[in-house]
Amino acid sequence: MELANILMALGGLGMFLYGMKMMSDGLERVAGGKLKTLFEKITKNKIIGVLIGALFTAIIQSSSATTVMVVGFVNAGLMDLFQAVPIILGANIGTTITSGIIALDIMEYAPILIVIGVICSMSKKKRMSQIAEVVFGFGILFVGLSLLGDNLKPLAEIEGFQKFMIGMSNPILAIIAGAIFTAAVQSSSASIGILQVFAAGGLVGLDSAVYILMGMNIGTCITALISSINTKKNARRTAIMHLSMKVMDTAIFGILIQFIPLVSIVKNAFANNPMMQIAAMHTIFNVFGTIIFLPFTKYIVKLSTLIVPGEDKNSELMSLHFIDERILSTPNIAVGQLAKEIDRMGCLAIENLTCAVEAFTNKDESKIEEIEDREAAINFLEHEITTYLVKLNQYQLSEHETIIVSGFYHVVNDIERVGDHAININDYLKLIIERNSQLTEDGVAEIREMYESVKAILELAMEAFRTRDPALLEGIYPLEQKIDEMEKVLANGHIERLKKNHCTPRMGMIFTDLASNLERVGDHATNIANSIVD
């Protein structure tokens, strides 16, 4: 095998992988918002779950990507383990579409597809440019396959390669080789496509290829396993379920074909098309696995909990409950999950402000540490959500989603500032404890009265953010005006108490600063509510 063959084969492999990625990305963009609708239909119905998993994977052309997303959905609380199993099984079926497409004898039409893709890309219409990406990627994929196949044929004459392929007649070695290769490529569609090229060139027969293929199906689980690192237990269990089903499927199917002449049947059915033989066996293997494991979803979940024991502490403050990087590949879903995480952050801020005001007016020292812990969580969420927003903006969003995401930045900032005001009040509590001071009864009553209005506007603002209902804004502006007037009333009342020596100047400063903090909270609440105006 000459150096030129090696370089051309590598070039063909690169074109094949690039074409597959381009086609996959293009298909996902063409699908657009339909992906969100697809996943909204996830129910407890196993058959629907399988169909959704298969359809989604057929669209994005990658079972690894689907499984990684499922890990993300479970980690973000979008679905549970019982819903994840059918989706994964469906994804295994959906990925067979790729090998079926590759098995089609359309190599000679690849240049035409590339030309059509280039022509479509010249269109100013967004839809046409997305379609161009799919068609162009499709063409590049087949050109790469052709280059790869033509330049790998000399391998058959190399003695070392012949010995290697003889070793592949050992089922265990063939399964291990397939798993390692796919783990390295991190795409079962790509690795099986390469296996099809080997088969077409006479470099491997179906008797060995069937075991390599099973190993490749195991190797594809590595991507999901890697993505589950540092996730919640249920997300790790999802990756484990994927791996365990593939391993058991391989074991059962491998034993079955020792007694049933399935390999011979497929050979005879597609006698003149080795590529289609691989595609057919790939489909049979994954459909078989789905039929076997779907009725035993409950036991698959139980096995995963035995392998990854314990419970997730979802109540932990310093954690993300709804967003996950694996969901970024479906921006429309990510936007919805972001809204939930921001809402959670807002609820924490309201809770902390309530706790701070109650602790201050009751002079309750025991709440200081709790308030500080909650503030740390709010700051953590502010940083993580902002980072997530930056990453989300790198993906293609619709005009409506772009407006919403732009507003999210401001809402997160306003919520974080509400948290800061709660900490300011907490600091005032430390001061009055340190100086053994106390507000007058009138002062405490006034602060509590003002806070009731502040709490009301905050809750109304978060409700507006949550529901995006413009009608709620009608209640915001009167409350904001009332809070502004109350700050003036409190300031005048404080001056009267000073005149009568009912209050010390130092406590008076704390009182006015506290009222000012509450008034600013009202302003931030108004900003949050106004974020839905656009």
VEXRORO-518426 format. One record per residue (C-alpha): residue number from 1; y, x, z. Coordinates in Angstrom, 1 decimal. Example, Ala and Ser with C-alpha at 12.3 -4.5 7.8 and 13.67 -1.06 7.14 Angstrom:
% VEXRORO-518426
<1; <-4.5; 12.3; 7.8>>
<2; <-1.1; 13.7; 7.1>>
This chain:
% VEXRORO-518426
<1; <0.0; 0.0; 0.0>>
<2; <3.3; 1.6; -1.1>>
<3; <6.6; 1.8; 0.7>>
<4; <8.1; -0.5; -1.8>>
<5; <5.5; -3.2; -1.0>>
<6; <6.2; -2.8; 2.7>>
<7; <10.0; -3.1; 2.3>>
<8; <9.7; -6.1; -0.1>>
<9; <7.2; -7.8; 2.3>>
<10; <9.7; -7.3; 5.2>>
<11; <12.5; -8.6; 3.1>>
<12; <10.3; -11.7; 2.2>>
<13; <9.5; -12.2; 5.9>>
<14; <13.2; -12.1; 6.7>>
<15; <14.1; -14.6; 4.0>>
<16; <11.3; -16.9; 5.1>>
<17; <12.5; -16.9; 8.8>>
<18; <16.1; -17.2; 7.8>>
<19; <15.3; -20.0; 5.4>>
<20; <13.3; -21.9; 8.0>>
<21; <16.1; -21.5; 10.6>>
<22; <18.7; -22.7; 8.0>>
<23; <16.6; -25.7; 7.0>>
<24; <16.0; -26.6; 10.7>>
<25; <19.7; -26.3; 11.6>>
<26; <20.7; -28.3; 8.6>>
<27; <18.2; -31.1; 9.3>>
<28; <19.5; -31.3; 12.9>>
<29; <23.1; -31.6; 11.7>>
<30; <22.2; -34.2; 9.1>>
<31; <20.4; -36.2; 11.9>>
<32; <23.7; -35.9; 13.9>>
<33; <24.2; -38.6; 16.6>>
<34; <20.8; -40.2; 15.7>>
<35; <19.2; -37.6; 18.0>>
<36; <20.9; -39.1; 21.0>>
<37; <19.7; -42.6; 20.0>>
<38; <16.2; -41.2; 19.6>>
<39; <16.0; -39.8; 23.2>>
<40; <17.7; -42.9; 24.7>>
<41; <14.5; -44.7; 23.6>>
<42; <12.3; -42.6; 25.9>>
<43; <10.4; -45.0; 28.1>>
<44; <7.2; -45.1; 30.1>>
<45; <5.3; -46.2; 27.0>>
<46; <3.2; -43.2; 26.0>>
<47; <2.8; -44.1; 22.4>>
<48; <6.6; -44.4; 21.9>>
<49; <6.9; -41.0; 23.6>>
<50; <4.5; -39.4; 21.2>>
<51; <6.3; -40.9; 18.2>>
<52; <9.7; -39.8; 19.5>>
<53; <8.4; -36.2; 20.1>>
<54; <6.8; -36.1; 16.6>>
<55; <9.8; -37.6; 14.8>>
<56; <12.3; -35.3; 16.7>>
<57; <10.2; -32.2; 15.9>>
<58; <9.8; -33.2; 12.3>>
<59; <13.6; -33.4; 12.1>>
<60; <14.3; -30.0; 13.7>>
<61; <11.2; -28.3; 12.4>>
<62; <10.3; -26.6; 15.7>>
<63; <8.0; -27.6; 18.5>>
<64; <9.2; -24.7; 20.5>>
<65; <12.8; -26.0; 20.3>>
<66; <11.6; -29.5; 21.3>>
<67; <9.6; -28.3; 24.2>>
<68; <12.5; -26.1; 25.5>>
<69; <14.8; -29.1; 25.2>>
<70; <12.2; -31.2; 27.2>>
<71; <12.2; -28.6; 29.9>>
<72; <16.0; -28.9; 29.9>>
<73; <15.9; -32.7; 30.1>>
<74; <13.5; -32.6; 33.0>>
<75; <15.6; -30.0; 34.7>>
<76; <18.7; -32.1; 34.2>>
<77; <16.9; -35.3; 35.4>>
<78; <17.0; -37.0; 32.0>>
<79; <13.3; -37.6; 32.1>>
<80; <10.4; -37.2; 34.5>>
<81; <7.1; -35.3; 34.1>>
<82; <5.2; -38.4; 33.0>>
<83; <7.6; -39.0; 30.2>>
<84; <7.5; -35.3; 29.2>>
<85; <3.8; -35.2; 28.5>>
<86; <3.8; -37.6; 25.5>>
<87; <6.9; -36.0; 24.1>>
<88; <5.2; -32.6; 24.2>>
<89; <2.1; -34.0; 22.6>>
<90; <4.2; -35.7; 19.9>>
<91; <6.0; -32.4; 19.3>>
<92; <2.7; -30.7; 18.6>>
<93; <2.0; -33.2; 15.9>>
<94; <5.5; -33.1; 14.5>>
<95; <5.4; -29.3; 14.0>>
<96; <2.4; -29.7; 11.6>>
<97; <4.9; -31.1; 9.0>>
<98; <6.2; -27.6; 8.4>>
<99; <2.8; -26.2; 7.5>>
<100; <2.2; -29.2; 5.2>>
<101; <5.5; -28.5; 3.4>>
<102; <4.6; -24.8; 3.0>>
<103; <1.2; -25.8; 1.6>>
<104; <2.9; -27.7; -1.3>>
<105; <2.8; -25.7; -4.5>>
<106; <6.5; -25.7; -5.3>>
<107; <7.2; -21.9; -5.4>>
<108; <8.4; -22.1; -9.0>>
<109; <11.0; -24.7; -8.0>>
<110; <12.5; -22.6; -5.2>>
<111; <15.3; -21.1; -7.4>>
<112; <16.3; -24.6; -8.5>>
<113; <16.6; -25.7; -4.9>>
<114; <18.8; -22.7; -4.2>>
<115; <21.1; -23.5; -7.1>>
<116; <21.3; -27.2; -6.0>>
<117; <22.1; -26.0; -2.5>>
<118; <24.9; -23.7; -3.7>>
<119; <26.4; -26.6; -5.8>>
<120; <26.2; -29.0; -2.9>>
<121; <27.9; -26.5; -0.6>>
<122; <31.0; -26.5; -2.9>>
<123; <31.6; -30.1; -1.9>>
<124; <34.4; -30.8; 0.6>>
<125; <32.4; -33.6; 2.1>>
<126; <30.9; -32.6; 5.5>>
<127; <27.7; -34.6; 4.8>>
<128; <27.1; -32.8; 1.4>>
<129; <27.6; -29.4; 3.0>>
<130; <25.0; -30.3; 5.7>>
<131; <22.5; -31.4; 3.0>>
<132; <23.3; -28.2; 1.1>>
<133; <22.2; -26.2; 4.1>>
<134; <18.9; -28.0; 4.2>>
<135; <18.2; -27.6; 0.4>>
<136; <19.3; -24.0; 0.3>>
<137; <17.2; -23.1; 3.4>>
<138; <14.3; -24.8; 1.8>>
<139; <14.7; -22.7; -1.4>>
<140; <15.1; -19.4; 0.5>>
<141; <12.1; -20.2; 2.6>>
<142; <9.8; -20.4; -0.5>>
<143; <11.4; -17.4; -2.2>>
<144; <10.6; -15.4; 1.0>>
<145; <7.1; -16.7; 1.1>>
<146; <6.5; -15.7; -2.5>>
<147; <7.9; -12.2; -1.9>>
<148; <5.8; -11.9; 1.3>>
<149; <2.6; -13.1; -0.4>>
<150; <2.9; -10.9; -3.5>>
<151; <3.6; -7.7; -1.5>>
<152; <0.9; -8.3; 1.1>>
<153; <-2.0; -8.5; -1.4>>
<154; <-2.5; -4.7; -1.5>>
<155; <-3.4; -4.9; 2.2>>
<156; <-6.9; -6.2; 1.2>>
<157; <-7.7; -2.8; -0.3>>
<158; <-6.9; -0.9; 2.9>>
<159; <-9.9; 0.0; 5.0>>
<160; <-8.2; -0.2; 8.3>>
<161; <-6.9; -3.8; 7.6>>
<162; <-10.4; -4.8; 6.4>>
<163; <-11.9; -3.6; 9.8>>
<164; <-9.1; -5.5; 11.6>>
<165; <-9.9; -8.7; 9.8>>
<166; <-13.7; -8.2; 10.5>>
<167; <-12.7; -8.1; 14.2>>
<168; <-10.9; -11.4; 13.7>>
<169; <-14.4; -13.0; 13.2>>
<170; <-14.7; -12.8; 17.0>>
<171; <-13.1; -16.1; 18.2>>
<172; <-11.7; -14.6; 21.4>>
<173; <-10.0; -11.7; 19.7>>
<174; <-8.7; -14.0; 17.0>>
<175; <-7.2; -16.4; 19.6>>
<176; <-5.6; -13.5; 21.5>>
<177; <-4.2; -12.0; 18.3>>
<178; <-2.7; -15.3; 17.2>>
<179; <-1.2; -15.9; 20.6>>
<180; <0.4; -12.5; 20.8>>
<181; <1.8; -12.7; 17.3>>
<182; <3.4; -16.1; 17.9>>
<183; <4.7; -15.0; 21.3>>
<184; <6.5; -12.2; 19.5>>
<185; <7.9; -14.3; 16.7>>
<186; <8.6; -17.2; 19.1>>
<187; <7.9; -19.8; 16.4>>
<188; <4.5; -21.3; 15.7>>
<189; <5.8; -22.8; 12.4>>
<190; <6.8; -19.3; 11.2>>
<191; <3.6; -17.6; 12.4>>
<192; <1.4; -20.3; 10.9>>
<193; <3.4; -20.1; 7.6>>
<194; <2.6; -16.4; 7.5>>
<195; <-1.0; -17.2; 8.2>>
<196; <-1.0; -19.5; 5.3>>
<197; <0.4; -16.7; 3.1>>
<198; <-2.5; -14.5; 4.3>>
<199; <-5.0; -17.2; 3.4>>
<200; <-3.4; -17.7; 0.0>>
<201; <-3.7; -14.0; -0.7>>
<202; <-7.4; -13.9; 0.2>>
<203; <-6.6; -11.8; 3.3>>
<204; <-8.2; -14.2; 5.8>>
<205; <-10.7; -17.0; 5.5>>
<206; <-10.6; -20.3; 7.3>>
<207; <-13.5; -19.3; 9.5>>
<208; <-11.3; -16.7; 11.2>>
<209; <-8.0; -18.4; 10.6>>
<210; <-9.0; -21.5; 12.6>>
<211; <-9.2; -19.4; 15.8>>
<212; <-6.0; -17.4; 14.9>>
<213; <-4.3; -20.8; 14.4>>
<214; <-5.5; -22.0; 17.9>>
<215; <-4.1; -18.8; 19.4>>
<216; <-0.8; -19.3; 17.6>>
<217; <-0.6; -22.8; 19.2>>
<218; <-1.0; -21.1; 22.6>>
<219; <1.6; -18.4; 21.8>>
<220; <4.2; -21.0; 21.1>>
<221; <4.2; -22.0; 24.8>>
<222; <5.8; -18.6; 25.7>>
<223; <9.3; -19.8; 24.6>>
<224; <9.2; -22.8; 26.9>>
<225; <7.8; -20.6; 29.8>>
<226; <10.6; -18.1; 29.4>>
<227; <13.2; -20.9; 29.3>>
<228; <11.8; -22.4; 32.5>>
<229; <12.6; -19.3; 34.6>>
<230; <15.1; -20.0; 37.3>>
<231; <14.9; -23.8; 36.8>>
<232; <13.8; -26.6; 39.2>>
<233; <10.1; -27.0; 40.0>>
<234; <9.7; -30.0; 37.7>>
<235; <11.1; -28.0; 34.7>>
<236; <8.6; -25.2; 35.4>>
<237; <5.8; -27.8; 35.7>>
<238; <6.8; -29.1; 32.2>>
<239; <6.3; -25.6; 30.7>>
<240; <3.0; -25.2; 32.6>>
<241; <1.8; -28.6; 31.3>>
<242; <2.6; -27.5; 27.7>>
<243; <0.6; -24.3; 28.2>>
<244; <-2.4; -25.9; 30.1>>
<245; <-2.8; -28.6; 27.4>>
<246; <-2.8; -26.0; 24.6>>
<247; <-5.3; -23.8; 26.4>>
<248; <-7.7; -26.7; 27.2>>
<249; <-7.2; -28.1; 23.7>>
<250; <-8.3; -24.6; 22.3>>
<251; <-11.3; -24.4; 24.6>>
<252; <-12.5; -28.0; 23.8>>
<253; <-11.8; -27.8; 20.0>>
<254; <-13.3; -24.3; 19.8>>
<255; <-16.6; -25.5; 21.3>>
<256; <-16.5; -28.7; 19.2>>
<257; <-16.4; -26.9; 15.9>>
<258; <-19.5; -24.9; 16.9>>
<259; <-21.5; -28.2; 16.6>>
<260; <-19.5; -30.1; 14.0>>
<261; <-19.1; -28.6; 10.5>>
<262; <-15.4; -29.4; 10.5>>
<263; <-14.4; -26.0; 9.0>>
<264; <-16.8; -26.6; 6.0>>
<265; <-15.5; -30.2; 5.6>>
<266; <-11.9; -29.0; 5.4>>
<267; <-12.8; -26.1; 3.0>>
<268; <-14.5; -28.5; 0.6>>
<269; <-11.7; -31.0; 0.8>>
<270; <-9.1; -28.4; -0.2>>
<271; <-11.4; -25.9; -2.1>>
<272; <-8.6; -24.5; -4.3>>
<273; <-5.8; -24.5; -1.8>>
<274; <-6.2; -22.1; 1.2>>
<275; <-2.7; -23.0; 2.4>>
<276; <-3.5; -26.6; 2.6>>
<277; <-6.8; -25.8; 4.5>>
<278; <-4.7; -24.1; 7.2>>
<279; <-2.2; -27.0; 7.3>>
<280; <-5.0; -29.6; 7.5>>
<281; <-6.8; -27.7; 10.3>>
<282; <-3.5; -27.3; 12.2>>
<283; <-2.9; -31.1; 12.0>>
<284; <-6.5; -32.0; 13.0>>
<285; <-6.2; -29.6; 16.0>>
<286; <-3.0; -31.1; 17.3>>
<287; <-3.9; -34.7; 16.7>>
<288; <-7.2; -34.1; 18.5>>
<289; <-5.3; -32.7; 21.5>>
<290; <-3.0; -35.7; 21.6>>
<291; <-5.9; -38.1; 21.5>>
<292; <-7.8; -36.2; 24.2>>
<293; <-4.9; -35.7; 26.7>>
<294; <-2.7; -38.7; 26.3>>
<295; <-5.0; -41.0; 28.4>>
<296; <-5.0; -38.3; 31.2>>
<297; <-1.2; -37.9; 31.6>>
<298; <-1.4; -38.6; 35.3>>
<299; <-4.0; -35.8; 35.8>>
<300; <-2.0; -33.3; 33.6>>
<301; <1.0; -33.9; 35.8>>
<302; <-1.1; -33.5; 39.0>>
<303; <-2.5; -30.2; 37.7>>
<304; <1.0; -28.9; 37.1>>
<305; <2.0; -29.8; 40.7>>
<306; <-1.0; -27.9; 42.0>>
<307; <0.0; -24.8; 39.9>>
<308; <3.7; -25.2; 41.0>>
<309; <3.5; -26.7; 44.5>>
<310; <6.4; -28.0; 46.6>>
<311; <9.3; -30.3; 46.1>>
<312; <12.7; -29.6; 44.6>>
<313; <15.6; -29.9; 47.0>>
<314; <17.8; -31.9; 44.7>>
<315; <20.3; -32.6; 47.5>>
<316; <21.3; -28.9; 47.6>>
<317; <25.0; -28.7; 47.1>>
<318; <25.0; -25.4; 45.2>>
<319; <23.0; -26.6; 42.2>>
<320; <23.5; -28.4; 38.9>>
<321; <21.9; -31.8; 38.8>>
<322; <22.6; -33.0; 35.3>>
<323; <23.6; -30.2; 32.9>>
<324; <21.3; -27.6; 31.5>>
<325; <21.8; -25.0; 28.7>>
<326; <18.7; -26.2; 26.9>>
<327; <20.5; -29.5; 26.2>>
<328; <23.4; -27.8; 24.4>>
<329; <21.4; -28.0; 21.1>>
<330; <21.9; -31.7; 21.2>>
<331; <25.7; -31.9; 21.9>>
<332; <25.9; -35.6; 22.1>>
<333; <23.5; -35.7; 25.0>>
<334; <25.2; -32.7; 26.6>>
<335; <28.5; -34.6; 26.6>>
<336; <26.9; -37.5; 28.5>>
<337; <25.2; -35.2; 31.0>>
<338; <28.5; -33.4; 31.5>>
<339; <30.2; -36.6; 32.4>>
<340; <27.6; -37.2; 35.1>>
<341; <28.0; -33.7; 36.6>>
<342; <31.8; -34.1; 36.6>>
<343; <31.4; -37.5; 38.3>>
<344; <29.2; -35.9; 40.9>>
<345; <31.9; -33.2; 41.4>>
<346; <34.5; -35.9; 41.9>>
<347; <32.4; -37.7; 44.4>>
<348; <32.0; -34.5; 46.4>>
<349; <35.8; -34.0; 46.3>>
<350; <36.4; -37.5; 47.6>>
<351; <33.8; -37.1; 50.3>>
<352; <35.3; -33.8; 51.4>>
<353; <38.9; -35.2; 51.5>>
<354; <37.6; -38.2; 53.6>>
<355; <35.8; -35.8; 55.9>>
<356; <38.9; -33.5; 56.3>>
<357; <41.3; -36.4; 57.0>>
<358; <38.9; -37.9; 59.6>>
<359; <38.3; -34.6; 61.2>>
<360; <42.0; -33.9; 61.4>>
<361; <43.0; -37.3; 62.9>>
<362; <40.1; -37.1; 65.3>>
<363; <40.5; -33.4; 66.0>>
<364; <36.8; -32.9; 65.3>>
<365; <36.1; -29.2; 65.2>>
<366; <32.4; -29.8; 64.3>>
<367; <33.3; -30.8; 60.7>>
<368; <35.1; -27.5; 59.8>>
<369; <32.0; -25.7; 58.5>>
<370; <30.7; -28.8; 56.6>>
<371; <34.0; -29.1; 54.8>>
<372; <34.0; -25.5; 53.8>>
<373; <30.4; -25.7; 52.5>>
<374; <31.3; -28.7; 50.4>>
<375; <34.4; -26.9; 49.1>>
<376; <32.2; -24.0; 48.0>>
<377; <30.0; -26.4; 46.1>>
<378; <33.0; -27.9; 44.4>>
<379; <34.2; -24.4; 43.3>>
<380; <30.7; -23.6; 42.1>>
<381; <30.6; -26.8; 40.0>>
<382; <34.1; -26.1; 38.6>>
<383; <33.0; -22.7; 37.4>>
<384; <29.6; -23.8; 36.0>>
<385; <31.0; -26.9; 34.3>>
<386; <33.9; -25.0; 32.7>>
<387; <31.4; -22.3; 31.5>>
<388; <29.3; -25.1; 30.1>>
<389; <32.3; -26.7; 28.4>>
<390; <33.1; -23.4; 26.7>>
<391; <29.6; -23.1; 25.4>>
<392; <29.5; -26.7; 24.2>>
<393; <32.7; -26.2; 22.2>>
<394; <30.8; -23.7; 20.1>>
<395; <28.6; -26.5; 18.8>>
<396; <29.5; -29.1; 16.2>>
<397; <31.0; -32.1; 17.9>>
<398; <32.2; -35.4; 16.4>>
<399; <36.0; -36.1; 16.5>>
<400; <35.4; -38.6; 19.3>>
<401; <33.3; -36.1; 21.4>>
<402; <35.9; -33.3; 20.8>>
<403; <38.6; -35.5; 22.4>>
<404; <36.4; -36.4; 25.3>>
<405; <35.4; -32.8; 26.0>>
<406; <39.0; -31.7; 25.8>>
<407; <39.8; -34.2; 28.5>>
<408; <36.9; -32.9; 30.6>>
<409; <38.7; -29.5; 31.1>>
<410; <41.7; -31.2; 32.7>>
<411; <39.6; -33.6; 34.8>>
<412; <37.5; -30.7; 36.2>>
<413; <40.7; -28.9; 37.1>>
<414; <42.2; -31.9; 38.8>>
<415; <39.1; -32.5; 40.8>>
<416; <39.0; -28.9; 41.9>>
<417; <42.7; -29.2; 43.1>>
<418; <41.7; -32.3; 45.1>>
<419; <39.1; -30.1; 46.8>>
<420; <41.8; -27.5; 47.5>>
<421; <43.9; -30.1; 49.3>>
<422; <41.0; -31.1; 51.4>>
<423; <40.7; -27.4; 52.5>>
<424; <44.4; -27.3; 53.2>>
<425; <43.9; -30.3; 55.6>>
<426; <41.0; -28.4; 57.1>>
<427; <43.2; -25.4; 57.7>>
<428; <45.7; -27.7; 59.5>>
<429; <42.9; -28.9; 61.7>>
<430; <42.1; -25.2; 62.6>>
<431; <45.8; -24.8; 63.5>>
<432; <46.1; -27.7; 65.9>>
<433; <42.8; -26.7; 67.5>>
<434; <44.1; -23.1; 67.9>>
<435; <47.4; -24.3; 69.4>>
<436; <45.9; -27.1; 71.3>>
<437; <48.3; -29.6; 69.6>>
<438; <47.9; -33.1; 68.4>>
<439; <49.7; -35.6; 66.3>>
<440; <51.3; -38.6; 67.9>>
<441; <49.5; -41.9; 67.7>>
<442; <52.1; -43.2; 65.3>>
<443; <51.6; -40.1; 63.1>>
<444; <47.8; -40.4; 63.1>>
<445; <48.1; -44.1; 62.2>>
<446; <50.6; -43.3; 59.3>>
<447; <48.4; -40.6; 57.9>>
<448; <45.3; -42.9; 58.0>>
<449; <47.3; -45.6; 56.3>>
<450; <48.5; -43.3; 53.6>>
<451; <45.0; -41.9; 53.1>>
<452; <43.5; -45.4; 52.5>>
<453; <45.8; -45.7; 49.5>>
<454; <44.9; -42.1; 48.3>>
<455; <41.2; -42.8; 48.7>>
<456; <41.6; -46.1; 46.8>>
<457; <43.4; -44.4; 43.8>>
<458; <40.8; -41.6; 43.8>>
<459; <37.9; -44.0; 43.7>>
<460; <39.6; -46.1; 41.0>>
<461; <40.3; -43.0; 38.9>>
<462; <36.7; -41.8; 39.1>>
<463; <35.5; -45.3; 38.2>>
<464; <37.8; -45.2; 35.2>>
<465; <36.4; -41.8; 34.2>>
<466; <32.9; -43.0; 34.7>>
<467; <33.2; -46.2; 32.7>>
<468; <36.1; -45.2; 30.4>>
<469; <37.6; -48.7; 30.9>>
<470; <41.3; -48.7; 30.1>>
<471; <41.8; -52.0; 32.1>>
<472; <41.3; -50.0; 35.3>>
<473; <44.5; -48.0; 34.6>>
<474; <46.5; -51.1; 35.5>>
<475; <45.5; -50.6; 39.2>>
<476; <46.3; -46.9; 39.1>>
<477; <50.1; -46.9; 38.5>>
<478; <51.0; -49.3; 41.4>>
<479; <48.9; -47.3; 43.8>>
<480; <50.6; -44.0; 42.7>>
<481; <54.0; -45.6; 43.2>>
<482; <53.0; -46.9; 46.6>>
<483; <51.8; -43.4; 47.7>>
<484; <55.0; -41.8; 46.5>>
<485; <57.0; -44.3; 48.6>>
<486; <54.7; -43.8; 51.6>>
<487; <55.4; -40.1; 51.6>>
<488; <59.1; -40.8; 51.9>>
<489; <58.5; -43.4; 54.6>>
<490; <56.4; -40.9; 56.6>>
<491; <59.1; -38.2; 56.2>>
<492; <61.7; -40.6; 57.6>>
<493; <59.4; -41.7; 60.4>>
<494; <58.8; -38.1; 61.3>>
<495; <62.6; -37.4; 61.5>>
<496; <63.0; -40.4; 63.9>>
<497; <60.2; -39.0; 66.2>>
<498; <61.9; -35.6; 66.2>>
<499; <65.2; -37.2; 67.2>>
<500; <63.4; -38.9; 70.1>>
<501; <61.5; -35.7; 71.1>>
<502; <58.2; -37.5; 70.5>>
<503; <57.0; -34.7; 68.2>>
<504; <57.4; -30.9; 68.1>>
<505; <59.0; -29.2; 65.1>>
<506; <55.8; -27.2; 64.5>>
<507; <53.6; -30.3; 64.5>>
<508; <56.2; -32.0; 62.4>>
<509; <55.8; -29.3; 59.7>>
<510; <52.1; -29.8; 59.7>>
<511; <52.6; -33.6; 59.4>>
<512; <54.9; -33.4; 56.4>>
<513; <52.7; -30.8; 54.7>>
<514; <49.7; -33.1; 55.2>>
<515; <51.5; -36.1; 53.8>>
<516; <52.6; -33.9; 50.8>>
<517; <49.0; -32.8; 50.2>>
<518; <47.9; -36.5; 50.1>>
<519; <50.7; -37.3; 47.7>>
<520; <49.6; -34.6; 45.4>>
<521; <46.1; -35.9; 45.5>>
<522; <47.4; -39.1; 44.2>>
<523; <49.0; -37.3; 41.3>>
<524; <45.7; -35.6; 40.5>>
<525; <43.9; -38.9; 40.6>>
<526; <46.4; -40.3; 38.1>>
<527; <45.8; -37.4; 35.8>>
<528; <42.0; -38.0; 36.0>>
<529; <42.5; -41.7; 35.1>>
<530; <44.8; -40.8; 32.3>>
<531; <42.2; -38.6; 30.7>>
<532; <40.6; -41.7; 29.2>>
<533; <43.7; -42.8; 27.4>>
<534; <43.0; -41.0; 24.1>>
